[in-house]
Amino acid sequence: MVLAVGSQKYVSRSAAVIIHRAYDPVTKKTDLAATKQVAEFMVAKGMHPRVLETMTNLNPKELVKITRANAKKLGFESFKFYKGANPPATPECS
């Protein structure tokens, strides 16, 4: 969710960005309603509406890695993948 709120989302090509259903520690089960709420929050913060579809279609124990190759298809096209250890400079940042 941290990546959802930034206006520029830089991700190292070697990073592991994984999405999964929300987990309820009380019931020890995944929670589809909470997952939908997380996805709706992400969309409200500017993520592509396809994120909602991606998140709500996850199977209970499914983990999906967001990569440069699948980011757009899954609604994460705002992620900018870069080589190396340091992200590109952000304008107006010091």
All heavy atoms as an XYZ file, in Angstrom:
724
protein
N       0.818     -1.184      0.000
C       0.000      0.000      0.000
C       0.864      1.250      0.000
O       0.401      2.285     -0.440
C      -0.947     -0.006      1.195
C      -2.031     -1.032      1.039
S      -3.392     -1.027      2.222
C      -3.012      0.153      3.427
N       2.078      1.147      0.459
C       2.971      2.306      0.457
C       3.176      2.800     -0.963
O       3.132      4.000     -1.228
C       4.324      1.955      1.116
C       5.320      3.060      0.928
C       4.118      1.662      2.585
N       3.363      1.892     -1.899
C       3.573      2.294     -3.283
C       2.319      2.902     -3.900
O       2.401      3.625     -4.882
C       4.049      1.110     -4.127
C       5.486      0.681     -3.882
C       5.780     -0.618     -4.631
C       6.463      1.753     -4.317
N       1.168      2.651     -3.347
C      -0.069      3.180     -3.917
C      -0.208      4.682     -3.721
O      -0.843      5.356     -4.514
C      -1.268      2.477     -3.297
N       0.359      5.228     -2.668
C       0.118      6.631     -2.353
C       1.149      7.591     -2.926
O       0.917      8.779     -2.967
C      -0.018      6.853     -0.827
C      -1.214      6.117     -0.292
C       1.236      6.461     -0.091
N       2.280      7.104     -3.392
C       3.276      7.986     -3.972
C       2.894      8.415     -5.373
O       2.289      7.664     -6.123
N       3.235      9.662     -5.735
C       2.909     10.123     -7.085
C       3.845      9.502     -8.115
O       3.469      9.313     -9.263
C       2.969     11.644     -7.161
O       4.280     12.098     -6.870
N       5.067      9.188     -7.705
C       6.018      8.503     -8.573
C       6.421      7.217     -7.873
O       6.869      7.242     -6.737
C       7.230      9.383     -8.852
C       6.858     10.626     -9.640
C       8.073     11.447    -10.028
O       9.206     11.056     -9.799
N       7.832     12.588    -10.623
N       6.249      6.101     -8.564
C       6.467      4.797     -7.948
C       7.642      4.100     -8.621
O       7.470      3.433     -9.628
C       5.196      3.963     -8.039
C       4.015      4.624     -7.354
C       2.726      4.053     -7.857
C       1.533      4.735     -7.277
N       1.191      5.988     -7.922
N       8.829      4.276     -8.071
C      10.024      3.647     -8.622
C      10.268      2.317     -7.940
O      10.244      2.223     -6.715
C      11.243      4.548     -8.429
C      11.185      5.803     -9.264
C      11.001      7.043     -8.675
C      11.311      5.745    -10.650
C      10.952      8.204     -9.444
C      11.255      6.887    -11.425
C      11.077      8.112    -10.818
O      11.022      9.239    -11.582
N      10.487      1.297     -8.755
C      10.722     -0.050     -8.244
C      11.953     -0.610     -8.946
O      12.023     -0.608    -10.170
C       9.515     -0.976     -8.530
C       9.760     -2.360     -7.983
C       8.243     -0.388     -7.956
N      12.910     -1.091     -8.160
C      14.079     -1.730     -8.760
C      13.638     -2.993     -9.484
O      12.767     -3.720     -9.003
C      15.094     -2.091     -7.677
O      16.111     -2.899     -8.210
N      14.218     -3.252    -10.633
C      13.864     -4.462    -11.382
C      14.151     -5.726    -10.584
O      13.572     -6.774    -10.834
C      14.620     -4.503    -12.707
C      14.119     -3.483    -13.693
C      14.816     -3.624    -15.018
N      14.571     -2.438    -15.826
C      15.143     -2.209    -16.975
N      16.011     -3.063    -17.474
N      14.875     -1.119    -17.645
N      15.046     -5.624     -9.612
C      15.372     -6.801     -8.799
C      14.514     -6.885     -7.532
O      14.653     -7.820     -6.755
C      16.855     -6.784     -8.425
O      17.151     -5.637     -7.643
N      13.629     -5.920     -7.330
C      12.770     -5.924     -6.136
C      11.675     -6.984     -6.264
O      11.310     -7.385     -7.356
C      12.134     -4.554     -5.947
N      11.160     -7.396     -5.132
C      10.030     -8.323     -5.111
C       8.827     -7.569     -4.562
O       8.725     -7.326     -3.369
C      10.347     -9.527     -4.242
N       7.923     -7.169     -5.440
C       6.671     -6.530     -5.041
C       5.600     -7.599     -5.192
O       5.313     -8.061     -6.288
C       6.350     -5.304     -5.921
C       5.026     -4.690     -5.507
C       7.469     -4.274     -5.849
N       5.028     -7.999     -4.067
C       4.090     -9.115     -4.060
C       2.744     -8.627     -3.542
O       2.688     -7.893     -2.552
C       4.617    -10.243     -3.147
C       6.021    -10.573     -3.537
C       3.636    -11.397     -3.094
C       6.389    -11.930     -3.868
N       1.673     -9.046     -4.208
C       0.329     -8.739     -3.706
C      -0.329    -10.039     -3.261
O      -0.007    -11.113     -3.753
C      -0.531     -7.999     -4.745
C      -0.689     -8.817     -6.038
C       0.046     -6.625     -5.041
C      -1.703     -8.244     -7.004
N      -1.237     -9.889     -2.315
C      -1.960    -11.044     -1.774
C      -3.236    -10.532     -1.123
O      -3.417     -9.336     -0.936
C      -1.104    -11.799     -0.754
C      -0.595    -10.910      0.343
N      -1.351    -10.592      1.447
C       0.581    -10.253      0.478
C      -0.650     -9.792      2.235
N       0.519     -9.559      1.663
N      -4.107    -11.437     -0.779
C      -5.321    -11.062     -0.061
C      -4.982    -10.572      1.335
O      -3.973    -10.965      1.920
C      -6.260    -12.257      0.070
C      -7.139    -12.499     -1.118
C      -8.213    -13.473     -0.702
N      -9.104    -13.812     -1.804
C     -10.149    -14.596     -1.666
N     -10.418    -15.151     -0.492
N     -10.921    -14.860     -2.695
N      -5.857     -9.733      1.870
C      -5.710     -9.314      3.265
C      -5.918    -10.538      4.161
O      -6.655    -11.468      3.812
C      -6.735     -8.234      3.586
N      -5.265    -10.507      5.313
C      -5.314    -11.636      6.243
C      -5.906    -11.168      7.566
O      -5.521    -10.121      8.097
C      -3.896    -12.168      6.448
C      -3.779    -13.293      7.436
C      -4.142    -14.587      7.097
C      -3.292    -13.068      8.712
C      -4.031    -15.634      8.000
C      -3.172    -14.104      9.628
C      -3.544    -15.377      9.267
O      -3.428    -16.410     10.174
N      -6.828    -11.914      8.104
C      -7.432    -11.601      9.391
C      -6.744    -12.435     10.463
O      -6.910    -13.660     10.500
C      -8.934    -11.913      9.354
C      -9.653    -11.524     10.637
O      -9.006    -11.438     11.699
O     -10.869    -11.308     10.569
N      -5.969    -11.800     11.343
C      -5.241    -12.573     12.360
C      -6.152    -13.246     13.391
O      -5.764    -14.202     14.035
C      -4.334    -11.539     13.022
C      -4.955    -10.218     12.716
C      -5.699    -10.374     11.428
N      -7.375    -12.761     13.538
C      -8.308    -13.363     14.490
C      -8.834    -14.693     13.959
O      -8.793    -15.713     14.645
C      -9.479    -12.396     14.810
C     -10.519    -13.073     15.693
C      -8.957    -11.127     15.463
N      -9.303    -14.682     12.706
C      -9.854    -15.915     12.131
C      -8.777    -16.775     11.487
O      -9.013    -17.932     11.165
C     -10.911    -15.600     11.054
O     -10.271    -14.916      9.967
C     -12.047    -14.759     11.619
N      -7.598    -16.193     11.283
C      -6.466    -16.859     10.622
C      -6.814    -17.271      9.189
O      -6.348    -18.276      8.681
C      -5.975    -18.050     11.432
C      -5.487    -17.653     12.817
C      -4.765    -18.765     13.491
C      -4.338    -18.497     14.889
N      -3.875    -17.245     15.297
N      -7.659    -16.449      8.549
C      -8.058    -16.695      7.170
C      -7.907    -15.410      6.363
O      -7.894    -14.318      6.927
C      -9.519    -17.157      7.100
C      -9.752    -18.498      7.761
C     -11.193    -18.920      7.635
C     -11.377    -20.287      8.305
N     -12.737    -20.757      8.217
N      -7.820    -15.570      5.042
C      -7.797    -14.384      4.208
C      -9.198    -13.782      4.181
O     -10.187    -14.472      4.406
C      -7.324    -14.703      2.775
O      -8.210    -15.643      2.183
C      -5.907    -15.242      2.774
N      -9.256    -12.487      3.929
C     -10.515    -11.770      4.006
C     -10.745    -11.023      2.698
O     -10.086    -10.025      2.418
C     -10.445    -10.801      5.186
C     -11.750    -10.087      5.456
O     -12.500     -9.804      4.502
O     -12.006     -9.790      6.638
N     -11.683    -11.515      1.889
C     -11.956    -10.916      0.585
C     -12.505     -9.497      0.719
O     -12.128     -8.603     -0.040
C     -12.902    -11.789     -0.227
C     -13.204    -11.298     -1.644
C     -11.926    -11.133     -2.463
C     -14.159    -12.243     -2.345
N     -13.382     -9.264      1.695
C     -13.959     -7.927      1.879
C     -12.864     -6.917      2.226
O     -12.836     -5.805      1.691
C     -15.033     -7.950      2.953
N     -11.947     -7.296      3.101
C     -10.839     -6.402      3.468
C      -9.906     -6.199      2.281
O      -9.389     -5.097      2.068
C     -10.082     -6.970      4.661
N      -9.694     -7.235      1.490
C      -8.862     -7.127      0.289
C      -9.477     -6.123     -0.672
O      -8.777     -5.281     -1.240
C      -8.709     -8.498     -0.387
O      -8.136     -9.415      0.549
C      -7.830     -8.419     -1.620
N     -10.787     -6.185     -0.835
C     -11.485     -5.244     -1.715
C     -11.331     -3.816     -1.191
O     -11.122     -2.885     -1.966
C     -12.960     -5.619     -1.833
C     -13.712     -4.748     -2.808
C     -15.151     -5.185     -2.973
C     -15.864     -4.258     -3.945
N     -17.278     -4.552     -4.043
N     -11.412     -3.633      0.126
C     -11.240     -2.304      0.709
C      -9.840     -1.760      0.444
O      -9.674     -0.581      0.142
C     -11.499     -2.342      2.220
C     -12.952     -2.495      2.579
C     -13.159     -2.564      4.079
O     -12.331     -3.108      4.814
N     -14.262     -2.016      4.534
N      -8.828     -2.607      0.561
C      -7.451     -2.201      0.277
C      -7.336     -1.779     -1.182
O      -6.761     -0.736     -1.502
C      -6.450     -3.336      0.600
C      -5.072     -3.027      0.058
C      -6.397     -3.586      2.101
N      -7.893     -2.576     -2.076
C      -7.831     -2.260     -3.505
C      -8.571     -0.958     -3.808
O      -8.089     -0.138     -4.598
C      -8.406     -3.415     -4.316
N      -9.720     -0.751     -3.191
C     -10.465      0.489     -3.391
C      -9.672      1.692     -2.898
O      -9.684      2.754     -3.522
C     -11.828      0.418     -2.698
C     -12.797     -0.519     -3.402
C     -14.065     -0.793     -2.618
O     -14.108     -0.532     -1.393
O     -15.028     -1.292     -3.238
N      -8.958      1.538     -1.783
C      -8.084      2.597     -1.271
C      -6.992      2.911     -2.290
O      -6.709      4.074     -2.577
C      -7.460      2.156      0.064
C      -6.364      3.060      0.542
C      -6.662      4.247      1.196
C      -5.031      2.732      0.338
C      -5.648      5.086      1.637
C      -4.016      3.562      0.770
C      -4.328      4.744      1.425
N      -6.389      1.872     -2.843
C      -5.320      2.064     -3.821
C      -5.839      2.811     -5.054
O      -5.182      3.725     -5.559
C      -4.708      0.717     -4.198
C      -3.969      0.054     -3.038
S      -3.503     -1.655     -3.357
C      -2.113     -1.428     -4.449
N      -7.014      2.444     -5.518
C      -7.613      3.112     -6.683
C      -7.945      4.568     -6.328
O      -7.688      5.481     -7.117
C      -8.855      2.346     -7.179
C      -9.619      3.144     -8.230
C      -8.449      0.983     -7.738
N      -8.474      4.793     -5.133
C      -8.790      6.162     -4.700
C      -7.539      7.035     -4.634
O      -7.619      8.247     -4.807
C      -9.482      6.131     -3.338
N      -6.397      6.421     -4.402
C      -5.130      7.155     -4.326
C      -4.442      7.265     -5.679
O      -3.300      7.693     -5.770
C      -4.190      6.496     -3.311
C      -4.704      6.563     -1.898
C      -4.875      8.003     -1.458
C      -5.419      8.108     -0.055
N      -5.711      9.482      0.321
N      -5.126      6.858     -6.747
C      -4.593      7.081     -8.083
C      -4.138      5.858     -8.850
O      -3.714      5.977    -10.000
N      -4.209      4.679     -8.245
C      -3.835      3.478     -8.977
C      -4.911      3.200    -10.026
O      -6.056      3.617     -9.889
C      -3.712      2.280     -8.027
C      -2.628      2.426     -6.970
S      -0.950      2.354     -7.602
C      -0.833      0.652     -8.048
N      -4.558      2.465    -11.056
C      -5.493      2.136    -12.129
C      -6.632      1.281    -11.573
O      -6.406      0.414    -10.721
C      -4.761      1.379    -13.238
C      -5.543      1.286    -14.502
N      -6.591      0.409    -14.654
C      -5.449      1.977    -15.646
C      -7.106      0.552    -15.854
N      -6.441      1.507    -16.485
N      -7.879      1.496    -12.017
C      -9.017      0.696    -11.538
C      -8.845     -0.814    -11.727
O      -9.459     -1.606    -11.021
C     -10.200      1.216    -12.365
C      -9.817      2.609    -12.724
C      -8.318      2.578    -12.903
N      -7.975     -1.230    -12.643
C      -7.717     -2.659    -12.860
C      -7.114     -3.309    -11.606
O      -7.224     -4.514    -11.409
C      -6.791     -2.830    -14.068
C      -6.775     -4.201    -14.638
C      -6.138     -4.303    -16.032
N      -5.042     -3.397    -16.323
C      -5.145     -2.265    -17.061
N      -6.294     -1.918    -17.575
N      -4.100     -1.500    -17.274
N      -6.512     -2.514    -10.719
C      -5.973     -3.039     -9.463
C      -7.088     -3.700     -8.650
O      -6.892     -4.753     -8.052
C      -5.280     -1.923     -8.650
C      -5.012     -2.351     -7.231
C      -3.996     -1.491     -9.334
N      -8.269     -3.077     -8.663
C      -9.405     -3.645     -7.923
C      -9.749     -5.034     -8.441
O      -9.932     -5.974     -7.666
C     -10.618     -2.705     -8.036
C     -11.892     -3.150     -7.326
C     -11.671     -3.308     -5.832
C     -13.011     -2.165     -7.597
N      -9.794     -5.177     -9.751
C     -10.077     -6.487    -10.353
C      -8.988     -7.496    -10.004
O      -9.270     -8.633     -9.623
C     -10.190     -6.346    -11.871
C     -10.491     -7.635    -12.584
C     -10.546     -7.470    -14.099
O     -10.632     -6.339    -14.587
O     -10.501     -8.503    -14.788
N      -7.735     -7.075    -10.131
C      -6.609     -7.970     -9.823
C      -6.677     -8.452     -8.382
O      -6.568     -9.652     -8.109
C      -5.273     -7.259    -10.079
O      -5.177     -6.935    -11.461
C      -4.088     -8.126     -9.675
N      -6.880     -7.529     -7.456
C      -6.873     -7.887     -6.038
C      -8.064     -8.777     -5.666
O      -7.916     -9.739     -4.922
C      -6.901     -6.620     -5.179
C      -5.687     -5.726     -5.346
S      -4.187     -6.368     -4.599
C      -4.565     -6.198     -2.873
N      -9.246     -8.467     -6.180
C     -10.428     -9.244     -5.786
C     -10.489    -10.602     -6.474
O     -11.239    -11.474     -6.030
C     -11.735     -8.455     -6.031
O     -11.792     -8.051     -7.395
C     -11.811     -7.237     -5.130
N      -9.697    -10.797     -7.514
C      -9.657    -12.100     -8.188
C      -8.565    -13.024     -7.647
O      -8.416    -14.143     -8.134
C      -9.481    -11.921     -9.696
C     -10.748    -11.455    -10.365
O     -11.844    -11.713     -9.892
N     -10.608    -10.744    -11.463
N      -7.823    -12.576     -6.640
C      -6.791    -13.436     -6.059
C      -7.425    -14.614     -5.325
O      -8.431    -14.459     -4.632
C      -5.932    -12.651     -5.065
C      -5.019    -11.579     -5.640
C      -4.430    -10.743     -4.505
C      -3.914    -12.205     -6.476
N      -6.837    -15.778     -5.469
C      -7.262    -16.941     -4.687
C      -6.804    -16.754     -3.251
O      -5.867    -16.004     -2.986
C      -6.674    -18.222     -5.277
C      -7.247    -18.523     -6.647
O      -8.435    -18.360     -6.874
N      -6.402    -18.935     -7.565
N      -7.432    -17.433     -2.291
C      -7.112    -17.205     -0.884
C      -5.629    -17.231     -0.512
O      -5.187    -16.386      0.242
C      -7.877    -18.311     -0.166
C      -9.075    -18.511     -1.037
C      -8.542    -18.360     -2.442
N      -4.841    -18.144     -1.020
C      -3.423    -18.217     -0.632
C      -2.488    -17.805     -1.759
O      -1.277    -18.030     -1.691
C      -3.084    -19.615     -0.142
C      -3.823    -19.958      1.144
C      -3.397    -21.280      1.701
C      -4.163    -21.533      2.993
N      -3.746    -22.749      3.650
N      -3.039    -17.178     -2.790
C      -2.236    -16.812     -3.962
C      -1.351    -15.588     -3.681
O      -1.777    -14.624     -3.046
C      -3.174    -16.495     -5.131
C      -2.472    -16.167     -6.419
C      -3.443    -15.928     -7.557
O      -4.658    -15.727     -7.309
O      -2.989    -15.935     -8.702
N      -0.120    -15.661     -4.148
C       0.825    -14.545     -4.112
C       1.166    -14.211     -5.559
O       1.498    -15.092     -6.332
C       2.105    -14.928     -3.371
C       1.964    -15.357     -1.916
C       3.311    -15.823     -1.386
C       1.422    -14.225     -1.067
N       1.079    -12.943     -5.927
C       1.388    -12.528     -7.288
C       2.517    -11.515     -7.242
O       2.417    -10.500     -6.540
C       0.154    -11.913     -7.990
C       0.519    -11.376     -9.358
C      -0.965    -12.940     -8.107
N       3.574    -11.810     -7.962
C       4.704    -10.888     -8.041
C       4.446     -9.902     -9.171
O       4.136    -10.287    -10.295
C       6.008    -11.646     -8.291
C       7.227    -10.749     -8.280
C       8.513    -11.536     -8.386
C       9.715    -10.590     -8.361
N      10.973    -11.314     -8.479
N       4.545     -8.613     -8.855
C       4.397     -7.567     -9.863
C       5.770     -7.351    -10.487
O       6.734     -7.046     -9.791
C       3.895     -6.253     -9.245
C       2.616     -6.468     -8.436
C       3.705     -5.193    -10.326
C       1.469     -7.030     -9.206
N       5.840     -7.553    -11.781
C       7.098     -7.408    -12.507
C       6.920     -6.387    -13.620
O       5.799     -5.965    -13.933
C       7.528     -8.749    -13.129
O       6.557     -9.112    -14.131
C       7.645     -9.856    -12.094
N       8.006     -6.032    -14.226
C       7.952     -5.109    -15.360
C       7.070     -5.692    -16.472
O       6.337     -4.969    -17.131
C       9.377     -4.867    -15.864
C       9.484     -3.818    -16.908
C      10.937     -3.571    -17.235
N      11.030     -2.533    -18.242
C      12.110     -2.268    -18.921
N      13.216     -2.948    -18.700
N      12.106     -1.314    -19.813
N       7.115     -7.008    -16.644
C       6.375     -7.674    -17.713
C       4.861     -7.726    -17.470
O       4.083     -7.664    -18.414
C       6.913     -9.093    -17.920
N       4.431     -7.830    -16.211
C       2.991     -7.991    -15.968
C       2.330     -6.781    -15.303
O       1.130     -6.776    -15.080
C       2.719     -9.254    -15.150
C       3.177     -9.151    -13.709
O       3.613     -8.109    -13.235
N       3.099    -10.257    -12.993
N       3.101     -5.759    -14.966
C       2.569     -4.616    -14.214
C       1.381     -3.956    -14.899
O       0.348     -3.713    -14.265
C       3.673     -3.595    -13.954
N       1.485     -3.667    -16.169
C       0.395     -2.979    -16.868
C      -0.869     -3.835    -16.907
O      -1.965     -3.351    -16.631
C       0.828     -2.602    -18.285
C      -0.212     -1.790    -19.012
C       0.292     -1.297    -20.347
C      -0.769     -0.431    -21.012
N      -0.310      0.139    -22.259
N      -0.719     -5.110    -17.209
C      -1.866     -6.018    -17.298
C      -2.624     -6.093    -15.972
O      -3.842     -6.209    -15.945
C      -1.384     -7.411    -17.718
C      -2.496     -8.447    -17.818
C      -1.965     -9.789    -18.236
C      -1.526    -10.513    -16.989
N      -1.188    -11.895    -17.158
N      -1.904     -5.995    -14.857
C      -2.504     -6.138    -13.536
C      -2.969     -4.807    -12.935
O      -3.529     -4.787    -11.842
C      -1.527     -6.830    -12.589
C      -1.127     -8.252    -12.996
C      -0.064     -8.792    -12.067
C      -2.330     -9.167    -13.047
N      -2.715     -3.689    -13.629
C      -3.146     -2.388    -13.141
C      -2.076     -1.591    -12.415
O      -2.360     -0.562    -11.816
N      -0.849     -2.058    -12.462
C       0.247     -1.396    -11.765
C       1.172     -0.677    -12.736
O       2.382     -0.601    -12.533
C       1.033     -2.420    -10.936
C       0.219     -2.994     -9.806
C      -0.627     -4.068    -10.005
C       0.275     -2.442     -8.540
C      -1.395     -4.600     -8.974
C      -0.481     -2.957     -7.499
C      -1.320     -4.035     -7.712
N       0.603     -0.131    -13.820
C       1.432      0.517    -14.838
C       2.098      1.789    -14.342
O       3.016      2.297    -14.974
C       0.652      0.792    -16.120
C      -0.542      1.683    -15.949
C      -1.823      0.887    -15.834
O      -1.789     -0.317    -15.578
O      -2.877      1.498    -15.992
N       1.672      2.317    -13.207
C       2.324      3.513    -12.676
C       3.685      3.189    -12.048
O       4.458      4.092    -11.758
C       1.426      4.201    -11.645
O       1.149      3.331    -10.566
N       3.990      1.900    -11.861
C       5.303      1.526    -11.344
C       6.344      1.750    -12.431
O       6.155      1.351    -13.571
C       5.330      0.054    -10.928
C       4.569     -0.265     -9.667
C       3.708      0.636     -9.072
C       4.713     -1.500     -9.080
C       3.016      0.323     -7.919
C       4.029     -1.827     -7.920
C       3.182     -0.913     -7.340
N       7.435      2.394    -12.082
C       8.535      2.617    -13.016
C       9.706      1.739    -12.572
O      10.283      1.964    -11.525
C       8.924      4.088    -13.026
C       7.827      4.993    -13.551
C       8.184      6.456    -13.352
C       7.092      7.347    -13.890
N       5.948      7.469    -13.019
N       9.994      0.718    -13.353
C      11.058     -0.220    -13.017
C      12.387      0.313    -13.555
O      12.453      0.792    -14.673
C      10.746     -1.596    -13.605
C       9.581     -2.271    -12.934
C       8.285     -1.999    -13.338
C       9.780     -3.139    -11.880
C       7.195     -2.603    -12.708
C       8.700     -3.754    -11.244
C       7.414     -3.475    -11.664
N      13.429      0.238    -12.753
C      14.734      0.767    -13.149
C      15.823     -0.218    -12.782
O      15.654     -1.049    -11.884
C      14.997      2.132    -12.501
C      15.114      2.058    -10.998
C      16.352      1.879    -10.385
C      13.990      2.114    -10.192
C      16.452      1.761     -9.012
C      14.086      2.012     -8.823
C      15.325      1.836     -8.235
O      15.419      1.718     -6.882
N      16.933     -0.105    -13.463
C      18.104     -0.936    -13.155
C      18.887     -0.290    -12.021
O      18.819      0.912    -11.820
C      19.025     -1.044    -14.372
C      18.510     -1.915    -15.469
C      19.553     -1.998    -16.561
C      19.107     -2.893    -17.684
N      20.109     -3.001    -18.734
N      19.645     -1.084    -11.317
C      20.552     -0.552    -10.315
C      19.958     -0.474     -8.929
O      18.815     -0.845     -8.693
N      20.758      0.047     -8.015
C      20.378      0.093     -6.610
C      19.661      1.377     -6.218
O      18.961      1.421     -5.234
C      21.612     -0.087     -5.739
N      19.860      2.458     -6.974
C      19.284      3.743     -6.596
C      18.277      4.211     -7.637
O      18.554      4.175     -8.826
C      20.390      4.794     -6.457
C      21.366      4.428     -5.365
O      20.967      4.118     -4.260
N      22.639      4.434     -5.681
N      17.106      4.686     -7.177
C      16.107      5.163     -8.135
C      16.580      6.439     -8.802
O      17.443      7.143     -8.273
C      14.884      5.421     -7.260
C      15.429      5.660     -5.902
C      16.667      4.821     -5.790
N      16.001      6.746     -9.953
C      16.325      8.010    -10.609
C      15.969      9.189     -9.697
O      15.114      9.060     -8.824
C      15.428      8.013    -11.857
C      14.996      6.596    -12.028
C      15.038      5.965    -10.688
N      16.611     10.298     -9.911
C      16.336     11.492     -9.105
C      14.897     11.944     -9.343
O      14.395     11.888    -10.453
C      17.296     12.608     -9.460
N      14.242     12.351     -8.284
C      12.884     12.867     -8.384
C      12.945     14.383     -8.472
O      13.522     15.016     -7.600
C      12.054     12.442     -7.162
O      12.072     11.014     -7.073
C      10.628     12.939     -7.253
N      12.348     14.970     -9.493
C      12.371     16.436     -9.598
C      11.777     17.096     -8.358
O      10.855     16.565     -7.747
C      11.505     16.720    -10.824
C      11.436     15.435    -11.569
C      11.606     14.340    -10.553
N      12.314     18.233     -7.986
C      11.836     19.035     -6.853
C      11.964     18.318     -5.520
O      11.234     18.600     -4.594
C      10.398     19.494     -7.098
C      10.244     20.338     -8.362
C       8.799     20.693     -8.638
O       7.968     20.649     -7.711
O       8.518     21.021     -9.783
N      12.877     17.374     -5.418
C      13.134     16.669     -4.169
C      14.563     16.959     -3.735
O      15.458     17.015     -4.550
C      12.977     15.158     -4.352
S      11.578     14.487     -3.483
N      14.767     17.124     -2.463
C      16.149     17.327     -1.998
C      16.465     16.358     -0.882
O      15.617     15.754     -0.314
C      16.321     18.757     -1.520
O      15.396     19.069     -0.496
